[in-house]
């Protein structure tokens, strides 16, 4: 099954009919398959990082709002 996935990702199975023998991927096909896997991994990491940045921005806004609401009044009070 693992070998089939590698062949599929390398494009060796494109245009093959069920039951046809698939040869080993060429160096170029293997490189394309490796780069596709690397791209998928990188895109997943990017999406995760972007989500984390959005969350960090919201936390920053929340902490600013809490900080501003908890600051004491600087105006002197009249007694």
C-alpha positions in Angstrom: 0.0 0.0 0.0 2.8 2.4 0.9 4.5 1.7 -2.5 1.3 2.3 -4.3 0.9 5.7 -2.6 4.5 6.6 -3.6 3.8 5.6 -7.2 0.5 7.5 -7.2 2.1 10.6 -5.7 4.9 10.5 -8.2 2.4 10.4 -11.1 3.5 7.0 -12.3 -0.1 5.7 -12.1 -1.6 8.5 -14.2 -3.4 7.0 -17.2 -2.9 3.4 -16.1 -5.8 1.0 -16.3 -6.6 -1.3 -13.4 -4.3 -4.3 -13.5 -1.6 -2.6 -15.6 1.9 -2.9 -14.2 3.4 0.3 -12.9 7.1 0.7 -13.1 9.3 2.5 -10.7 9.1 6.3 -10.7 11.8 8.2 -12.5 14.1 10.5 -10.6 12.0 13.4 -11.7 8.7 11.8 -10.7 10.2 10.8 -7.3 11.4 14.4 -6.8 7.9 15.8 -7.7 6.3 13.4 -5.2 8.8 14.5 -2.5 8.2 18.1 -3.2 4.4 17.6 -3.1 4.6 16.0 0.3 6.9 18.8 1.5 4.5 21.4 0.2 1.5 19.8 2.0 3.5 19.7 5.2 4.6 23.3 4.8 1.1 24.5 4.0 -0.3 22.7 7.1 2.4 24.4 9.2 1.6 27.8 7.7 -2.1 27.4 8.4 -1.3 26.5 12.0 1.0 29.5 12.4 -1.6 31.8 10.9 -4.2 30.5 13.3 -1.9 31.0 16.2 -1.2 34.6 15.1 -4.9 35.4 14.9 -5.3 34.0 18.4 -2.3 36.0 19.7 -3.7 39.2 18.2 -7.1 38.6 19.9 -5.4 37.9 23.2 -3.3 41.1 22.9 -6.5 43.1 22.2 -8.2 41.5 25.2 -5.2 42.2 27.5 -5.1 45.8 26.3 -8.8 46.2 27.1 -8.4 44.7 30.5 -5.3 46.8 31.3 -7.1 50.0 30.2 -10.2 49.2 32.3 -8.1 48.4 35.4 -6.0 51.6 35.4 -6.8 53.9 38.2 -8.2 57.4 37.5 -5.4 59.9 37.3 -7.7 62.8 38.2 -7.5 63.9 41.8 -10.8 63.5 43.6 -12.4 66.3 45.6 -13.2 65.5 49.2 
